[in-house]
Amino acid sequence: MKDKVNEIQISYKERVPASFWKKINSSQDACDVLYEHWNKNTIGLQESFKIVLLNNSNKVKGIYQLSQGGITGTLVDIRILFAVILKSLSVGVILAHNHPSGKLKPSEADKQLTTKIKEASNFFDINILDHLIIVPNGAYYSFADNGIL
C-alpha cells in the first residue's frame, strides 16, 4: 500500500483587473488606501496588523489583515506574513498597524518587528517599502519618511 499525502495547492484570485490597481507614490497614498479599507468601528478599539501587497510598479494587488489583537498590541507571525506575500507573488510590501491610543510614536517592539521583517525580506528579494502606524483620526507615522526603515 502506498503512503498517502495531502496535496498542497497555492492560488491567488485577481478580482480587480490590473489596469484599475491604485499606484502608491508616497506614504500618504498608502495611508489613504489603508484608512479607506480600515474598519472605522474597530480602529480605535483594538490593534490590527495589515500588509499592502504591491507589484513591481508599486500598484496595489491587495490588502491582507494578518492579525487582530487587543487594545495595546497584536501578534505578527512572520511565517504567515511571508506565506501571503509569496502566495500573491508580490515584490513590494507596505506594513501597517493601528494604534487605538492615537499615539503616532513607534514602540521599541514596532521597530524590532520591522527590522526582523526587513532582514527576512532580503532572502526573497522582496522590498519592504514602509511601515505605517495609523491612528483613528486618519493621521499616520511613516517609518520610511522618518528614516528608520
Backbone as a ProteinNet text record, in pm:
[ID]
protein_1_A
[PRIMARY]
MKDKVNEIQISYKERVPASFWKKINSSQDACDVLYEHWNKNTIGLQESFKIVLLNNSNKVKGIYQLSQGGITGTLVDIRILFAVILKSLSVGVILAHNHPSGKLKPSEADKQLTTKIKEASNFFDINILDHLIIVPNGAYYSFADNGIL
[TERTIARY]
84.3	0	88.3	59.6	136.8	98.8	198.6	171.3	88.4	-6.9	-91	-43.2	-40.2	-2.9	-103.5	-114.4	-203.2	-138.5	-220.1	-172	-190.6	-90.7	-98.2	-115.5	-216.4	-242.8	-231.5	-162.1	-144.7	-212.6	-293	-361.6	-375.3	-397.4	-421.3	-528.3	-640.6	-750.3	-753.9	-737.8	-739.3	-881.9	-945.2	-1084	-1094	-987.5	-983.5	-875.5	-908.8	-808.1	-693.4	-573.5	-453.4	-464.4	-537	-549.6	-620.4	-690.1	-760.9	-686.5	-570.6	-496.2	-442.3	-450.8	-401.9	-250.1	-184.9	-38.7	-1.8	95	143.1	268.1	258.4	371	430	358.5	403.6	341	391.1	332.6	187.9	157.5	20.2	-73.7	-28.5	-108.8	-138.5	-34.6	-51.1	-147.6	-133.7	-222.8	-367.2	-386.3	-521.8	-589.1	-515.3	-570.7	-603	-509.2	-530	-646.4	-646.6	-751	-889.7	-897	-1024.4	-1078.2	-987.3	-1027.7	-1020.9	-994.6	-988.5	-1128.2	-1168.8	-1298.6	-1297.9	-1373.8	-1375.3	-1437.7	-1514.6	-1575.6	-1475.9	-1361.9	-1266.1	-1127.4	-1101.6	-966.5	-927.2	-1023.5	-995.4	-1010.7	-1042.5	-1065.8	-957	-913.3	-814.5	-714	-592.3	-483.3	-492.3	-465.9	-462.2	-334.1	-287.2	-168	-207.1	-178.4	-214	-92.5	-99.9	4.4	-61.1	3.4	-37.4	57.3	2	80.1	90.6	213.4	238.7	307.5	279.9	353.3	480.2	553.3	680.6	664.6	542.2	516	455	463	404.3	253.9	188.4	42.3	-12.3	-121.1	-178.8	-248.3	-194.7	-257.3	-368.5	-349	-448.2	-398.2	-489.3	-457.4	-496.2	-407.2	-433.8	-419.4	-521.9	-512.7	-448.4	-329.9	-252.2	-294.7	-329.7	-370.6	-456.2	-531.8	-612.5	-592.8	-559.8	-525.7	-611.3	-544.9	-613.9	-596.4	-613	-608.3	-466.7	-366.8	-229.7	-133.7	-183.5	-91.4	-158.7	-84.1	-129.5	-7.2	-24	87	100.4	223.6	250.3	335.2	280	353.9	421.9	553.1	628.2	617	599.3	584.3	456.7	348.9	223.4	236.6	302	323.4	391.8	500.9	572.6	498.6	418.8	336.8	239.9	179.5	85.4	158.2	272.8	349.3	391.3	444.5	491.8	376	266.4	149.7	93	98.8	44.5	148.2	269.6	379.6	403.7	394.9	418.7	568.6	612.2	754.3	780	673.5	683.2	572.5	602.8	505.9	514.5	399.1	392.6	327.1	396.1	345	262.3	161.4	80.2	12.7	3.8	-79.9	-135.2	-238.1	-301.3	-265.4	-269.3	-255.2	-387.7	-471.6	-600.4	-585.8	-471.3	-447.4	-435.1	-407.2	-387.3	-242.4	-153.1	-11.3	55.2	126.8	191.9	334.7	392.1	531	541.4	635.8	652.9	718.5	676.1	736.6	865.1	943	1063	1023.7	911.9	864.5	829	769	736.9	864	966.4	1093.1	1162.5	1162.5	1227.2	1157.3	1024.3	948.7	978.4	981.8	1010	1148.5	1246	1382.8	1386.4	1319.1	1315.5	1252.6	1140.5	1072.4	1160.7	1222.1	1309	1426	1488.6	1600.6	1556.2	1442.4	1391.6	1354.8	1304.7	1261.2	1377.6	1497.9	1616.2	1641.8	1608.2	1628.7	1539.3	1427.1	1329	1326.2	1415.8	1416.6	1282.6	1227.4	1100.8	1133.3	1080.2	1105.3	1001.3	1048.1	960.1	972.4	871.4	878.6	850.4	769.1	735	664.9	655.4	572.4	498.4	366.8	283.9	213.9	208.1	123.5	9.4	-112.3	-231.2	-313.7	-363.1	-444.8	-589.7	-683.8	-825.5	-869.1	-800.9	-843.4	-784	-707.3	-650.8	-509.4	-455.7	-315.5	-226.4	-100.6	-12	132.3	212	356.6	419.2	515	582.9	726.8	761	899.4	993.7	954.4	1040.8	1062.7	955.4	966.8	1054.3	1058.6	1135.6	1272.9	1311.6	1445.9	1478.9	1377.1	1407.5	1366.4	1362.9	1330.9	1456.9
-118.8	0	124.5	217	341.4	435.6	513.4	616.4	726.7	775.7	884	1015.7	1116.3	1250	1351.4	1460.1	1566.9	1645.9	1688.8	1776	1919.5	2001.4	2142.8	2223.1	2307.9	2390.5	2537	2615	2757.3	2836.2	2936	3016	3160.2	3245.1	3387.6	3428.2	3480.3	3517.5	3667.8	3708.5	3850.5	3888.8	3969.4	4009.3	4148.4	4227.3	4361.8	4361.2	4394.8	4396.5	4492.6	4455.4	4533.5	4679	4703.5	4841.1	4932.7	4874.5	4953.6	4960.8	4897.7	4897.3	5036.6	5077.3	5207.6	5203.7	5304.9	5315.5	5393.2	5341	5406.3	5486.5	5618.1	5707.6	5768.3	5755.9	5819.8	5749.6	5785	5729.2	5776.3	5896.2	5947	5861.8	5823.9	5734.6	5603.3	5547.7	5420	5435	5543.2	5568	5582.8	5656.9	5677.9	5545.5	5458	5327.3	5243.4	5240.3	5161.1	5214.9	5345	5404.4	5383.7	5392.6	5370.1	5229.4	5131.7	4992.6	4945.7	5037.6	5000.3	5012.6	4920.4	4925.6	5039.3	5143.8	5262	5231.4	5121	5083.3	5017.4	4968	4898.6	4963.9	5060.2	5119.2	5185	5232.7	5294.4	5199.8	5073	4976.5	4871.8	4816.5	4710	4720.3	4675.2	4685.8	4574.9	4611.3	4516.3	4540.4	4436.5	4445.7	4404	4490.1	4464	4481.7	4422.1	4443.2	4482.7	4576.7	4616.1	4543.2	4461.1	4381.5	4456.2	4470	4552	4471.9	4513.9	4455.9	4537.7	4509.2	4577.8	4722.7	4768.9	4909.8	4983.5	4921.6	4976.2	4995.3	4908.1	4910.4	4807.9	4843.7	4761.6	4638.5	4521.7	4394.9	4360.1	4401.8	4373	4413.4	4408	4434.8	4309.9	4266.2	4146.7	4179.9	4145.8	4164.2	4040.2	4058.3	3947.2	3909	4008.1	3977	4087.5	4048.5	4144	4107.6	4205.3	4177.2	4251.7	4299	4368	4517.9	4581.7	4727.2	4779.5	4705.6	4756.5	4675.2	4576.4	4500.3	4391.2	4340.3	4227.2	4145.5	4015.2	3927.2	3916.2	3914.8	3900.4	3775.2	3677.7	3556.2	3579.5	3594.6	3628.2	3518.8	3393.9	3284.1	3302.2	3342.2	3364.9	3487.6	3591.9	3714	3680.1	3603.8	3570.9	3468.3	3382.5	3290.1	3368.8	3473.5	3556.5	3633.4	3691.8	3768.4	3678.3	3562.4	3470.3	3412.4	3380.5	3323.5	3421.2	3550	3650.8	3697.9	3643.7	3681.8	3833.2	3890.3	4034	4060.2	4173	4208.4	4325.4	4393.3	4503.7	4494	4541.9	4533.3	4659.3	4704.3	4810.3	4749.2	4756.5	4706.7	4817.1	4779	4880.8	4822	4902.6	4866.6	4994.9	4979.6	5095.9	5103.3	5223.3	5247.3	5306.3	5224.4	5275.3	5395.1	5405.1	5514.7	5650.3	5649.4	5774.2	5820.7	5747.6	5783.4	5741	5833.9	5805.1	5750.8	5760.8	5718.9	5566.2	5509.9	5364.1	5318	5201.5	5142.6	5069.9	5029.9	4950.8	4819.1	4760.3	4634.8	4657.1	4771.4	4804.2	4810.2	4875.5	4890.3	4755.6	4672.8	4541.9	4451.8	4452.1	4370.7	4414.3	4543.9	4597.4	4553.5	4561.8	4520	4371	4290.4	4145.4	4111.8	4177.1	4153.8	4200.6	4316.5	4371.8	4277.6	4226	4133.2	4005.3	3950.4	3828.2	3851.9	3970.9	4001.2	3999.6	4027.5	4028.4	3891.9	3784	3648.8	3619	3689.4	3664.7	3774.3	3871.5	3987	4059.4	4075.8	4147.8	4281.7	4389.6	4523.5	4561.2	4588.4	4643.9	4794.9	4856.1	4997.4	5091.4	5046	5132.9	5051.9	5109.8	5059	5180.7	5176	5288.1	5255	5353	5345.1	5441.9	5390.9	5472.6	5485.2	5605.1	5628.6	5654.8	5646.6	5655	5776.2	5890.9	6008.7	6012.1	5907.6	5900.2	5954.1	6012.8	6057.2	5933.1	5950.5	5834.8	5873.6	5772	5784	5688.7	5734.9	5653.8	5626	5498.2	5461.5	5511.5	5497	5537.9	5689	5766.2	5912.5	5963.4	5885.7	5925.4	5858.1	5791.4	5735.5	5619.1	5545.7	5430.4	5297.1	5291.9	5163.8	5106.7
0	0	0	-88.4	-98.2	15.4	59.1	158.8	95	168.7	117.5	177.4	93.9	140.7	87.4	157.7	113.5	1	-92.9	-199.2	-152.9	-177.2	-140.1	-267.3	-268.9	-384.8	-343.2	-422.6	-393.8	-504	-464.3	-566.2	-520.1	-617.1	-593.8	-693.5	-644.9	-733	-750.8	-873.4	-906.9	-945.2	-860.6	-886.3	-947.1	-930.5	-987.3	-1094.9	-1218.3	-1324.9	-1292.8	-1333.2	-1302.7	-1347.3	-1453.3	-1502.9	-1402.3	-1303.9	-1204.2	-1070.8	-1060.7	-935.5	-905.2	-779.3	-733.7	-723.7	-779.1	-770.6	-644.4	-570.8	-449.2	-483.2	-468.5	-495.9	-369.7	-258.2	-133.8	-14	103.8	225.8	242.1	195.4	203.9	118.2	-1.7	-87.7	-15.2	47.5	118.4	235.5	310.8	422.7	375.8	267.7	215	179.5	111.5	71.5	195.2	289.2	410.7	493.9	516.6	601.2	540.5	409.2	339.6	365	379.7	397.2	543.1	635.3	777.2	835.8	918.5	983.1	1085.7	1059.3	1146.1	1282.5	1291.9	1419.6	1514.3	1460.2	1545.7	1549.3	1463	1456.5	1588.9	1665.9	1795.3	1912.6	1884.2	1991.4	2005.9	1892.2	1900.8	1787.4	1818.6	1722.8	1618.4	1493.2	1382	1302.7	1235.9	1152.4	1011.9	914.5	775.7	686.3	568.8	468.5	336.6	268.7	134.5	39.5	-47.2	-141.4	-273	-324	-442.1	-552.9	-677.4	-790.2	-813	-920.9	-944	-987.8	-1012.1	-1043.9	-924.8	-807.5	-684	-694.2	-769.8	-776	-676.9	-610.6	-504	-562.3	-528	-564.4	-465.8	-341.1	-238.4	-100.9	-4.9	135.1	213.1	300.5	379.9	527.1	606.4	751.4	809.9	863.6	916.3	1057.5	1138.3	1275	1332.8	1435.8	1511.5	1656.8	1737.3	1876.3	1975	2078.7	2185.7	2177.4	2290.1	2297.2	2275	2324.7	2320.1	2234.4	2161.3	2078	1998.4	1901.1	1820.9	1782.1	1770.7	1735.6	1584.5	1537.1	1394.3	1375.3	1304.1	1271.8	1137	1139.6	1018.4	913	955.5	858.7	777.4	844	772.1	682.8	733.3	654.6	522.1	527.7	404.6	319.2	380.9	302.5	214.1	270.9	194.9	84.4	117.8	19	-96.9	-64.8	-168.8	-248.4	-181.8	-249.7	-352.9	-321.1	-412.7	-514.9	-506.6	-595.9	-594.4	-476.1	-459.4	-447.9	-502.9	-496	-401.5	-361.7	-268	-164.7	-44.3	65	149.7	195.9	295.9	418.5	529.6	656.7	721.7	798	865.7	988.6	1090.5	1204.4	1265.3	1344.5	1406	1553.7	1606	1749.3	1797.8	1862	1911.2	2005.5	2072.1	2167.9	2099.7	1968.2	1896.3	1896.1	1965	1968.7	1838.4	1776.8	1649	1663.9	1781.5	1800.3	1802.7	1722.1	1724	1853.9	1901.5	2020.5	1980.9	2080	2051.6	1985.2	2029.3	1969.2	1821.7	1789.7	1649.4	1566.2	1620.1	1548.7	1529.5	1633.9	1626.6	1525.9	1526.5	1431.4	1288.4	1265.5	1131.9	1084.8	1171.5	1138	1103.7	1183.4	1161.4	1026.2	994.1	865.8	750.3	766.6	661.7	632.7	736.8	719	648.2	688	625.2	478.8	448.5	311.6	212.7	261.8	174.5	111.8	183	130.4	10.3	1.8	-104.6	-210.1	-200.6	-290.7	-289.9	-172.1	-154.3	-89.4	-144.5	-91.6	13.2	133.1	236.3	220.8	162.1	126.4	243.3	338.8	450.4	558.2	674.6	783	836.3	828	871.9	1002.4	1090.2	1208.8	1183.2	1187.7	1158.2	1286.2	1311.8	1431.1	1387.9	1483.6	1448.8	1367.1	1378.8	1302.4	1160.7	1123.6	988.6	977	1083.8	1081.7	1081.7	1040.3	1033.1	1059.2	1089.4	1104.6	1004.6	927.3	827.8	871	881.7	914.2	806	679.4	567.8	568.9	583.9	585	699.9	808.6	925.4	932	823.5	812	902.7	948.4	1036.5	975.4	843	777.8	715.9
[MASK]
+++++++++++++++++++++++++++++++++++++++++++++++++++++++++++++++++++++++++++++++++++++++++++++++++++++++++++++++++++++++++++++++++++++++++++++++++++++

